[in-house]
């Protein structure tokens, strides 16, 4: 593999006084930036690098020598005068192979070059740009890409285009065919790839392809960006963002989760972000977690919207996020629909597929493209199909009460499913609640069985889900049993029944004891929305990892060696959450307040159990666990 490094920059923006070294020699964590770049190229299988030099050419040559210490063979092509990025490559034409990669000398990357080249060869394009969404797209050169991934237009930052131009930015790395370099005029005039060469390819038969990556690819054109990259290098961020590193991800449904739900959305101008979505995604971006959209879009199969039309809708989605400082690392779409009979439908897409939720295909697609650590990831949805897809993919499903609010009833809604108000709360689950378990993980791992009790709506299911994420991220499997499975359905309850009877505590206790002994248990089902029976399910804890048994009266269970944890919340917080929860169940008026207020006997029992707990916690306003005062 051959690489061309554009190493002729002056670096004026890094030091306006003009005292800075040539830009490729800018110090980065004690070494010239160029040394980092050459080390990465060698690690990716590059064996020859051609350095196109200009300003400070002698200093650059002395710094890198013949390249043997990097594991490379290095040759140089020095500009007699500034020729621009394209002119510099044209000057090096006699040294070029039939196919090569080009990287700008002020870029630090951890991109898988073999994958980039595979995509380039498969596309048949003359050049393939590595592109990624960023959180300041209006200030960057952007690529408008069609549904097949080919670039149709390059939008320079000077154009100041709006969200319709999307957020995919040219990142200073591309694969190239020699025939493209042969077309660069050798007349000594400066020419730039972004401004002169690539625009001549976009939308023509000499195609330009976009390779979307979520891996580390940052330029250091300003002092602020250089400082940020230096922090990243010291913290090991570039290596952690390689696809092979497998990062935690939040995979969100689109309609009702990221954007306002409109039936069969076809007009990009009608797309509206839900409140709080962009700040929530920005939090994930800054934390280094992946964020992607996984969405069923049967409008394509029904013939109501073409693939290109859907791409334009998603361009606006990404553009709007970019305007608010956030980005998605990928958007994964199922265009199929199994039912026939729509006017104008597309027969080839009217199929039973593996990607349409509730099947796990879209999660699989995201994993292949991005490298997802399923153990520490979540699928966020407003419909039970989203949650069933998460379950099938081995990922934690989190329901949000925006959009359809998980009320559709199409698929099961296990009591172990955390239900949160919106996307921001799902992000808080990952970034706040899960890490806040850390002070107690050693005790939990020593016990291996945890009972998590406390009053209704104190956040037990959320806390249990967060514990699952934190332990699984460490390779520790978790079995989660909600005692809500044993709740007597609402229409079967006696008015004089006790809390123990309503929760079938004796049956729940026997089941938990059997689980703790490693025996599989057939548990009853309970639908938290309809308050009715649901399908039974076999639960098994084979003794590996941690067993979490969670429920209002979990503290009453007699499980040898278990760590008893009690979760509390302020009375006004509990009441507000209970009212919201019963409204979600469909209760109103007197029935709602009767359900909220009719818990005095249960609360007395919970208070007694909580006093005996080995660990007493509560969720603060940011959903972080803290010791109960």
C-alpha positions as CSV (number, residue, x, y, z in Angstrom):
1,X,0.0,0.0,0.0
2,X,1.3,3.5,-0.9
3,X,0.4,6.7,0.9
4,X,0.9,10.3,-0.1
5,X,1.3,12.7,2.8
6,X,0.7,16.4,2.0
7,X,3.4,17.9,4.2
8,X,3.9,21.4,2.8
9,X,1.8,23.5,5.2
10,X,3.1,26.6,7.0
11,X,0.9,26.5,10.1
12,X,0.2,30.2,10.3
13,X,-3.0,29.7,12.3
14,X,-1.1,27.7,14.9
15,X,1.3,30.7,15.5
16,X,0.2,34.0,13.9
17,X,3.7,35.4,14.8
18,X,5.2,33.2,12.1
19,X,7.6,31.4,14.4
20,X,6.0,28.0,14.3
21,X,7.8,25.1,12.6
22,X,6.4,23.6,9.4
23,X,2.9,22.4,10.2
24,X,3.7,18.7,10.0
25,X,6.4,19.2,12.6
26,X,4.1,20.8,15.1
27,X,4.8,19.2,18.5
28,X,2.1,16.7,19.7
29,X,2.7,15.1,23.0
30,X,6.5,15.5,22.7
31,X,6.8,14.3,19.1
32,X,6.2,16.0,15.7
33,X,2.7,15.4,14.4
34,X,4.2,13.9,11.3
35,X,5.8,11.1,13.3
36,X,2.4,10.2,14.8
37,X,1.0,10.1,11.3
38,X,3.8,8.0,9.8
39,X,3.5,5.5,12.7
40,X,-0.2,5.1,12.0
41,X,0.4,4.6,8.3
42,X,2.9,1.9,9.0
43,X,0.6,0.1,11.4
44,X,-2.1,0.1,8.7
45,X,0.1,-1.8,6.3
46,X,1.5,1.1,4.3
47,X,5.0,0.3,3.1
48,X,5.9,3.4,1.1
49,X,5.1,7.0,1.8
50,X,5.7,9.9,-0.5
51,X,5.9,13.2,1.4
52,X,4.9,16.2,-0.7
53,X,6.8,19.0,0.9
54,X,6.9,22.7,0.5
55,X,7.5,25.2,3.3
56,X,10.4,24.0,5.4
57,X,11.1,21.0,3.2
58,X,14.6,20.5,4.5
59,X,13.4,20.4,8.1
60,X,10.8,17.8,7.2
61,X,13.3,15.6,5.4
62,X,15.8,15.8,8.3
63,X,13.0,14.9,10.8
64,X,11.9,11.7,9.1
65,X,14.9,10.6,7.2
66,X,14.5,7.5,5.0
67,X,11.6,6.2,7.1
68,X,13.2,3.0,8.3
69,X,12.6,3.9,12.0
70,X,8.8,4.1,11.2
71,X,8.8,0.8,9.2
72,X,8.4,2.7,6.0
73,X,10.2,3.6,2.8
74,X,10.0,7.4,2.4
75,X,10.5,9.4,-0.7
76,X,10.1,13.2,-1.1
77,X,8.5,15.4,-3.7
78,X,9.3,19.1,-3.1
79,X,7.2,21.9,-4.6
80,X,9.2,24.7,-6.2
81,X,6.4,27.0,-5.3
82,X,3.0,26.4,-3.6
83,X,0.9,24.2,-5.8
84,X,-2.1,23.4,-3.5
85,X,-3.1,20.0,-2.4
86,X,-3.9,18.7,-5.9
87,X,-1.0,20.3,-7.6
88,X,1.4,18.7,-5.1
89,X,0.0,15.2,-5.9
90,X,0.2,16.0,-9.6
91,X,3.9,16.9,-9.2
92,X,4.5,13.5,-7.6
93,X,2.9,11.6,-10.6
94,X,6.0,9.7,-11.7
95,X,6.2,8.0,-8.3
96,X,2.5,7.1,-8.0
97,X,1.1,3.6,-8.1
98,X,-2.2,2.7,-9.7
99,X,-4.0,3.2,-6.4
100,X,-2.9,5.0,-3.2
101,X,-4.2,6.9,-0.2
102,X,-3.7,10.6,0.4
103,X,-3.7,12.1,3.9
104,X,-3.2,15.7,4.8
105,X,-0.2,16.4,7.0
106,X,-2.2,18.2,9.7
107,X,-4.5,15.2,10.4
108,X,-4.3,12.6,13.1
109,X,-6.2,9.4,12.4
110,X,-6.9,5.9,13.6
111,X,-8.9,4.8,10.6
112,X,-8.9,1.3,9.2
113,X,-7.2,1.9,5.8
114,X,-7.9,-1.6,4.6
115,X,-11.6,-1.1,5.0
116,X,-11.4,2.3,3.3
117,X,-9.6,0.7,0.3
118,X,-12.2,-2.2,0.1
119,X,-15.0,0.3,0.0
120,X,-13.1,2.3,-2.7
121,X,-12.5,-0.8,-4.9
122,X,-16.1,-1.9,-4.6
123,X,-17.4,1.5,-5.5
124,X,-15.4,1.7,-8.8
125,X,-14.9,5.4,-8.0
126,X,-12.0,7.5,-9.1
127,X,-11.6,8.7,-5.5
128,X,-13.2,7.8,-2.2
129,X,-13.3,10.4,0.6
130,X,-13.3,9.5,4.3
131,X,-16.2,11.5,5.6
132,X,-17.7,11.9,9.1
133,X,-20.4,14.1,10.6
134,X,-19.1,16.7,13.0
135,X,-20.6,19.2,15.4
136,X,-19.8,22.3,13.4
137,X,-20.7,21.4,9.8
138,X,-21.6,24.9,8.7
139,X,-17.9,25.8,9.3
140,X,-16.6,22.8,7.4
141,X,-16.5,21.6,3.8
142,X,-19.4,19.2,3.4
143,X,-20.3,16.4,1.0
144,X,-23.9,15.9,-0.2
145,X,-24.2,12.1,-0.9
146,X,-26.8,10.2,-2.7
147,X,-28.6,7.0,-1.4
148,X,-25.8,4.8,-2.9
149,X,-23.0,6.8,-1.2
150,X,-21.7,8.7,-4.1
151,X,-21.0,12.4,-3.7
152,X,-23.3,14.6,-5.8
153,X,-22.1,18.0,-4.5
154,X,-19.3,19.5,-2.4
155,X,-20.4,22.4,-0.3
156,X,-17.6,24.7,0.7
157,X,-17.8,26.3,4.1
158,X,-17.8,29.7,2.5
159,X,-21.3,28.9,1.1
160,X,-22.8,28.8,4.6
161,X,-25.5,26.4,3.4
162,X,-28.2,25.3,5.9
163,X,-29.2,21.9,7.3
164,X,-30.3,20.6,3.9
165,X,-26.6,20.1,3.1
166,X,-26.3,17.6,5.9
167,X,-23.3,17.2,8.1
168,X,-20.9,14.9,6.3
169,X,-17.5,16.6,6.3
170,X,-14.4,15.9,4.2
171,X,-11.9,14.8,6.7
172,X,-8.5,15.1,4.9
173,X,-8.1,11.4,4.0
174,X,-9.0,9.7,0.7
175,X,-8.2,6.8,-1.6
176,X,-7.3,7.7,-5.1
177,X,-6.8,6.2,-8.6
178,X,-3.7,7.3,-10.5
179,X,-5.9,8.2,-13.4
180,X,-7.3,11.1,-11.4
181,X,-3.8,12.4,-10.7
182,X,-3.0,12.2,-14.4
183,X,-5.8,14.7,-15.1
184,X,-4.3,17.4,-12.9
185,X,-2.7,19.9,-15.3
186,X,1.1,20.3,-14.9
187,X,1.1,24.0,-15.6
188,X,2.5,25.2,-12.2
189,X,-0.8,26.8,-11.1
190,X,-2.0,26.0,-7.6
191,X,-5.0,23.6,-7.5
192,X,-6.9,22.2,-4.6
193,X,-8.7,18.9,-4.3
194,X,-11.7,20.3,-2.4
195,X,-12.2,23.4,-4.6
196,X,-11.0,22.3,-8.0
197,X,-10.6,18.5,-8.5
198,X,-13.4,16.9,-6.5
199,X,-16.2,19.2,-7.7
200,X,-15.3,18.2,-11.2
201,X,-16.0,14.6,-10.3
202,X,-19.2,14.9,-8.2
203,X,-22.2,13.9,-10.2
204,X,-20.3,12.6,-13.2
205,X,-19.3,9.2,-14.6
206,X,-15.9,9.6,-13.0
207,X,-17.5,9.1,-9.6
208,X,-16.5,10.3,-6.2
209,X,-17.5,8.0,-3.3
210,X,-18.0,8.8,0.4
211,X,-16.7,6.3,3.0
212,X,-18.4,7.2,6.3
213,X,-16.4,6.4,9.4
214,X,-16.9,7.0,13.1
215,X,-13.2,6.4,13.8
216,X,-10.8,9.0,14.9
217,X,-9.9,11.6,12.2
218,X,-9.1,15.1,13.4
219,X,-7.3,18.0,11.8
220,X,-5.2,20.4,13.9
221,X,-5.5,23.6,11.8
222,X,-5.9,25.8,14.8
223,X,-4.3,26.1,18.3
224,X,-7.6,25.1,19.9
225,X,-8.0,21.9,17.8
226,X,-4.3,21.0,18.4
227,X,-4.9,21.3,22.2
228,X,-8.0,19.1,21.9
229,X,-6.1,16.4,19.9
230,X,-3.2,16.5,22.3
231,X,-5.7,15.8,25.2
232,X,-7.2,13.0,23.2
233,X,-3.8,11.4,22.5
234,X,-2.8,11.5,26.2
235,X,-6.1,9.8,27.1
236,X,-5.8,7.1,24.4
237,X,-8.9,8.3,22.6
238,X,-7.8,7.6,19.0
239,X,-7.2,3.9,19.7
240,X,-10.4,3.6,21.6
241,X,-12.4,4.9,18.6
242,X,-11.2,2.2,16.2
243,X,-14.0,0.0,14.9
244,X,-12.2,-3.0,16.3
245,X,-12.3,-1.5,19.8
246,X,-16.1,-1.9,20.0
247,X,-17.5,1.1,21.8
248,X,-20.8,1.4,23.7
249,X,-23.5,2.8,21.6
250,X,-27.0,4.3,21.8
251,X,-29.1,3.1,18.9
252,X,-32.2,5.2,18.7
253,X,-35.4,4.9,16.7
254,X,-36.1,7.9,14.6
255,X,-39.8,8.9,14.8
256,X,-41.0,9.7,18.3
257,X,-37.5,9.4,19.8
258,X,-35.3,11.7,17.8
259,X,-37.9,13.7,15.8
260,X,-41.5,14.6,16.1
261,X,-43.7,11.7,14.9
262,X,-45.5,12.5,11.7
263,X,-47.4,9.8,9.8
264,X,-45.3,8.7,6.8
265,X,-42.9,11.7,6.9
266,X,-41.9,12.5,3.3
267,X,-41.1,16.2,3.3
268,X,-37.7,17.1,4.8
269,X,-38.9,20.6,5.7
270,X,-41.5,19.1,8.1
271,X,-38.9,17.3,10.1
272,X,-38.5,18.7,13.7
273,X,-36.1,17.5,16.4
274,X,-37.8,16.7,19.7
275,X,-36.8,19.0,22.6
276,X,-33.5,18.0,24.3
277,X,-32.4,15.5,21.6
278,X,-29.4,17.5,20.3
279,X,-28.0,18.3,23.8
280,X,-28.4,14.6,24.8
281,X,-26.6,13.4,21.7
282,X,-23.9,16.0,22.2
283,X,-23.3,14.5,25.6
284,X,-22.7,11.1,24.1
285,X,-20.5,12.6,21.4
286,X,-18.3,14.3,24.0
287,X,-18.1,11.2,26.1
288,X,-16.8,9.2,23.1
289,X,-19.8,6.8,22.9
290,X,-21.4,6.0,19.5
291,X,-24.8,7.4,18.6
292,X,-26.8,6.1,15.7
293,X,-30.3,5.9,14.4
294,X,-32.0,2.5,13.6
295,X,-35.3,3.0,11.8
296,X,-38.0,1.1,9.9
297,X,-39.0,3.2,6.9
298,X,-41.7,1.3,5.0
299,X,-42.6,4.5,3.1
300,X,-39.9,3.3,0.6
301,X,-41.6,-0.1,0.1
302,X,-45.0,1.5,-0.2
303,X,-43.6,3.7,-3.0
304,X,-44.3,6.9,-1.1
305,X,-40.7,8.0,-0.9
306,X,-37.6,7.0,-2.9
307,X,-34.3,6.0,-1.3
308,X,-33.0,9.4,-2.5
309,X,-35.9,11.2,-0.9
310,X,-35.3,9.4,2.4
311,X,-31.6,10.4,2.2
312,X,-32.7,14.0,1.8
313,X,-34.8,13.7,4.9
314,X,-31.9,12.3,6.8
315,X,-29.6,15.0,5.5
316,X,-31.9,17.6,7.2
317,X,-31.9,15.5,10.4
318,X,-28.1,15.5,10.5
319,X,-27.9,19.1,9.5
320,X,-30.2,20.2,12.3
321,X,-28.2,18.2,14.8
322,X,-25.0,19.8,13.6
323,X,-26.4,23.3,14.0
324,X,-26.9,22.4,17.7
325,X,-23.5,20.8,18.2
326,X,-24.4,17.1,17.9
327,X,-24.0,14.3,15.4
328,X,-25.0,10.8,14.6
329,X,-22.3,8.3,13.7
330,X,-24.6,6.4,11.4
331,X,-28.2,6.0,10.2
332,X,-29.4,2.5,9.5
333,X,-32.6,1.9,7.6
334,X,-35.0,-0.9,6.8
335,X,-36.9,0.0,3.6
336,X,-39.0,-3.1,3.5
337,X,-42.6,-3.9,4.4
338,X,-44.2,-7.4,4.4
339,X,-47.8,-6.4,3.6
340,X,-48.9,-5.9,0.0
341,X,-51.8,-3.9,-1.4
342,X,-50.6,-0.3,-1.5
343,X,-51.0,1.7,-4.6
344,X,-47.6,2.4,-6.2
345,X,-45.8,-0.1,-3.9
346,X,-42.4,-1.6,-4.9
347,X,-42.7,-5.4,-5.2
348,X,-39.0,-6.0,-4.7
349,X,-39.2,-4.4,-1.2
350,X,-42.4,-6.2,-0.2
351,X,-40.6,-9.0,1.6
352,X,-40.2,-10.5,5.0
353,X,-36.7,-9.4,6.0
354,X,-34.3,-9.8,8.9
355,X,-33.7,-6.0,9.3
356,X,-37.2,-4.8,10.0
357,X,-37.7,-4.4,13.7
358,X,-38.6,-6.4,15.8
359,X,-35.9,-8.4,14.1
360,X,-32.3,-7.5,15.0
361,X,-30.9,-6.8,11.6
362,X,-30.5,-3.0,12.0
363,X,-28.5,-3.6,15.2
364,X,-26.4,-6.1,13.3
365,X,-25.8,-3.5,10.6
366,X,-24.8,-0.9,13.1
367,X,-22.4,-3.3,14.7
368,X,-20.7,-4.2,11.4
369,X,-20.3,-0.6,10.4
370,X,-19.4,1.0,13.7
371,X,-18.1,-1.7,16.0
372,X,-20.7,-1.8,18.8
373,X,-20.1,-3.3,22.3
374,X,-23.5,-4.8,22.7
375,X,-22.9,-5.6,26.4
376,X,-22.7,-1.9,27.2
377,X,-25.1,-0.5,24.6
378,X,-28.8,0.4,24.5
379,X,-31.5,0.5,21.9
380,X,-33.9,3.3,22.6
381,X,-37.4,3.2,21.2
382,X,-41.0,4.3,21.6
383,X,-42.6,1.1,20.4
384,X,-42.4,-2.5,21.6
385,X,-40.9,-3.6,18.2
386,X,-37.8,-1.5,19.1
387,X,-37.5,-3.2,22.5
388,X,-38.1,-6.7,21.0
389,X,-35.3,-6.0,18.4
390,X,-33.0,-5.0,21.3
391,X,-33.8,-8.3,23.1
392,X,-33.2,-10.3,19.9
393,X,-29.8,-8.6,19.4
394,X,-28.7,-9.1,23.0
395,X,-28.8,-5.4,23.8
396,X,-30.6,-3.5,26.6
397,X,-33.8,-2.0,25.4
398,X,-34.9,1.3,26.9
399,X,-38.5,2.6,26.3
400,X,-39.2,6.3,26.0
401,X,-42.6,7.9,26.7
402,X,-42.3,10.3,23.8
403,X,-43.9,9.4,20.5
404,X,-46.0,6.2,20.7
405,X,-44.8,5.9,24.4
406,X,-44.5,2.0,24.2
407,X,-48.3,1.7,24.3
408,X,-48.8,-0.1,21.0
409,X,-49.1,-3.6,22.5
410,X,-47.7,-5.3,19.4
411,X,-45.0,-7.2,21.4
412,X,-44.2,-8.0,25.0
413,X,-43.1,-5.4,27.4
414,X,-41.3,-7.2,30.2
415,X,-41.3,-5.6,33.6
416,X,-37.5,-5.5,33.5
417,X,-37.7,-2.9,30.7
418,X,-36.6,0.6,31.9
419,X,-39.1,3.2,30.8
420,X,-37.8,6.8,30.8
421,X,-39.4,10.1,29.9
422,X,-37.2,10.9,26.8
423,X,-33.9,10.4,25.0
424,X,-32.1,12.6,27.5
425,X,-33.0,10.3,30.3
426,X,-31.8,7.3,28.3
427,X,-28.5,9.1,27.8
428,X,-28.3,9.8,31.6
429,X,-28.8,6.1,32.2
430,X,-25.6,5.4,30.3
431,X,-23.5,8.4,31.3
432,X,-24.7,9.0,34.9
433,X,-26.6,6.1,36.5
434,X,-24.4,3.3,35.3
435,X,-21.0,4.9,36.4
436,X,-22.5,5.9,39.7
437,X,-22.6,2.2,40.7
438,X,-18.8,2.1,40.7
439,X,-18.3,2.7,44.5
440,X,-20.2,-0.5,45.3
441,X,-19.2,-2.8,42.5
442,X,-16.6,-4.7,44.6
443,X,-19.3,-5.5,47.2
444,X,-21.7,-6.6,44.4
445,X,-19.2,-8.8,42.8
446,X,-18.3,-10.4,46.1
447,X,-22.0,-11.2,46.8
448,X,-22.9,-12.1,43.2
449,X,-26.6,-11.8,44.2
450,X,-28.3,-8.4,44.7
451,X,-31.8,-7.7,45.9
452,X,-32.9,-4.2,45.0
453,X,-36.0,-3.0,46.8
454,X,-37.8,0.2,47.6
455,X,-41.0,2.1,47.0
456,X,-42.8,2.1,43.7
457,X,-41.3,4.5,41.2
458,X,-38.1,5.0,43.2
459,X,-36.1,4.0,40.0
460,X,-35.4,0.4,40.8
461,X,-35.8,-0.9,37.2
462,X,-33.6,2.0,35.9
463,X,-31.0,1.3,38.6
464,X,-31.0,-2.4,37.8
465,X,-30.6,-1.8,34.1
466,X,-27.7,0.6,34.8
467,X,-26.0,-2.0,37.0
468,X,-26.4,-4.5,34.1
469,X,-24.7,-2.1,31.7
470,X,-21.8,-1.4,34.1
471,X,-21.2,-5.0,35.0
472,X,-21.5,-6.3,31.4
473,X,-19.0,-3.6,30.2
474,X,-16.5,-5.4,32.5
475,X,-17.4,-8.8,31.0
476,X,-19.6,-9.9,33.8
477,X,-23.0,-11.3,32.7
478,X,-26.1,-10.2,34.5
479,X,-29.5,-11.9,35.0
480,X,-32.2,-9.5,36.0
481,X,-35.5,-10.7,37.5
482,X,-38.2,-8.1,38.2
483,X,-40.6,-9.2,40.9
484,X,-43.3,-7.2,39.1
485,X,-43.7,-10.4,37.1
486,X,-45.6,-11.8,40.1
487,X,-48.0,-8.9,40.6
488,X,-51.6,-10.0,40.6
489,X,-53.4,-8.5,37.6
490,X,-55.5,-5.5,38.5
491,X,-58.8,-7.2,37.7
492,X,-58.0,-10.2,39.9
493,X,-57.1,-8.2,43.1
494,X,-59.3,-8.2,46.2
495,X,-59.9,-4.8,47.8
496,X,-58.7,-6.2,51.1
497,X,-55.5,-7.9,49.8
498,X,-52.2,-7.1,51.5
499,X,-49.0,-5.9,49.8
500,X,-47.5,-9.4,50.1
501,X,-50.6,-10.9,48.5
502,X,-50.8,-8.4,45.7
503,X,-47.1,-9.0,44.9
504,X,-47.5,-12.8,45.4
505,X,-44.4,-12.6,47.7
506,X,-44.4,-16.3,48.6
507,X,-44.3,-17.4,45.0
508,X,-41.8,-14.7,44.1
509,X,-39.6,-15.8,47.1
510,X,-39.7,-19.4,46.0
511,X,-38.7,-18.5,42.4
512,X,-35.9,-16.3,43.5
513,X,-34.5,-19.0,45.8
514,X,-34.6,-21.5,43.0
515,X,-32.8,-19.1,40.7
516,X,-30.1,-18.5,43.4
517,X,-29.5,-22.3,43.4
518,X,-29.0,-22.3,39.7
519,X,-32.4,-23.8,38.7
520,X,-34.4,-22.5,35.8
521,X,-37.7,-21.0,36.8
522,X,-40.9,-20.5,34.7
523,X,-42.0,-17.0,35.8
524,X,-45.5,-15.6,35.3
525,X,-45.9,-12.6,32.9
526,X,-47.2,-9.2,33.7
527,X,-47.7,-6.2,31.4
528,X,-46.9,-3.0,33.3
529,X,-49.1,-0.9,31.0
530,X,-52.3,-2.9,30.9
531,X,-51.8,-4.3,34.4
532,X,-52.8,-7.7,33.0
533,X,-51.3,-11.1,32.6
534,X,-48.6,-11.6,29.9
535,X,-46.8,-14.6,28.5
536,X,-44.8,-16.7,31.0
537,X,-41.0,-16.9,30.5
538,X,-38.2,-19.2,31.7
539,X,-35.5,-17.3,33.6
540,X,-32.2,-19.0,34.4
541,X,-29.1,-17.9,36.3
542,X,-26.5,-20.5,35.7
543,X,-24.3,-19.2,38.5
544,X,-22.0,-17.1,36.3
545,X,-22.0,-13.3,36.8
546,X,-24.5,-11.5,38.9
547,X,-28.2,-12.1,39.7
548,X,-30.2,-9.0,40.3
549,X,-33.7,-9.5,41.8
550,X,-35.6,-6.2,41.8
551,X,-39.0,-5.2,43.1
552,X,-40.9,-3.3,45.8
553,X,-40.6,-6.1,48.4
554,X,-37.2,-7.5,47.2
555,X,-35.8,-6.7,50.6
556,X,-38.0,-9.5,52.1
557,X,-36.3,-12.2,50.2
558,X,-34.1,-14.7,52.1
559,X,-31.3,-15.4,49.7
560,X,-28.1,-16.5,51.4
561,X,-25.1,-14.2,50.8
562,X,-27.2,-11.6,48.9
563,X,-26.4,-8.0,49.1
564,X,-29.6,-6.2,50.1
565,X,-29.9,-2.7,48.5
566,X,-32.7,-0.3,49.1
567,X,-33.5,2.6,46.8
568,X,-35.4,5.7,48.0
569,X,-36.7,9.0,46.6
570,X,-38.2,12.1,48.0
571,X,-42.0,11.9,48.6
572,X,-42.8,14.6,46.1
573,X,-40.6,12.9,43.5
574,X,-42.3,9.6,44.1
575,X,-45.8,11.1,43.8
576,X,-45.0,12.9,40.5
577,X,-43.5,9.8,39.0
578,X,-46.5,7.7,40.1
579,X,-49.0,10.0,38.7
580,X,-47.1,10.1,35.4
581,X,-46.8,6.3,35.4
582,X,-50.5,5.7,36.0
583,X,-51.5,8.2,33.3
584,X,-49.3,6.2,31.0
585,X,-51.2,3.1,32.0
586,X,-54.4,4.9,31.0
587,X,-55.8,5.8,34.4
588,X,-57.5,9.2,34.9
589,X,-59.4,11.1,37.6
590,X,-60.4,9.3,40.7
591,X,-59.0,6.0,39.5
592,X,-55.6,7.5,39.1
593,X,-55.5,9.2,42.5
594,X,-56.8,6.1,44.2
595,X,-54.0,4.0,42.7
596,X,-51.4,6.7,43.7
597,X,-52.7,7.1,47.2
598,X,-53.6,3.5,48.0
599,X,-50.1,2.4,49.0
600,X,-49.9,3.2,52.8
601,X,-49.7,-0.4,53.9
602,X,-47.2,-1.2,51.2
603,X,-45.0,1.8,52.1
604,X,-45.0,0.8,55.7
605,X,-43.6,-2.6,54.7
606,X,-41.1,-1.1,52.4
607,X,-39.9,1.3,55.1
608,X,-39.3,-1.6,57.5
609,X,-37.4,-3.6,54.8
610,X,-35.3,-0.5,53.8
611,X,-34.2,0.0,57.4
612,X,-32.6,-3.5,57.3
613,X,-30.9,-3.1,53.9
614,X,-27.1,-3.3,53.8
615,X,-26.9,-0.5,51.3
616,X,-29.3,2.4,51.1
617,X,-29.2,4.6,48.0
618,X,-31.3,7.1,46.1
619,X,-31.3,8.6,42.7
620,X,-30.5,12.4,42.6
621,X,-32.0,14.8,40.1
622,X,-29.4,13.8,37.5
623,X,-30.2,10.1,37.9
624,X,-27.0,9.4,39.7
625,X,-26.9,7.0,42.6
626,X,-25.8,8.4,46.0
627,X,-26.0,7.2,49.6
628,X,-29.3,8.0,51.2
629,X,-28.8,10.8,53.7
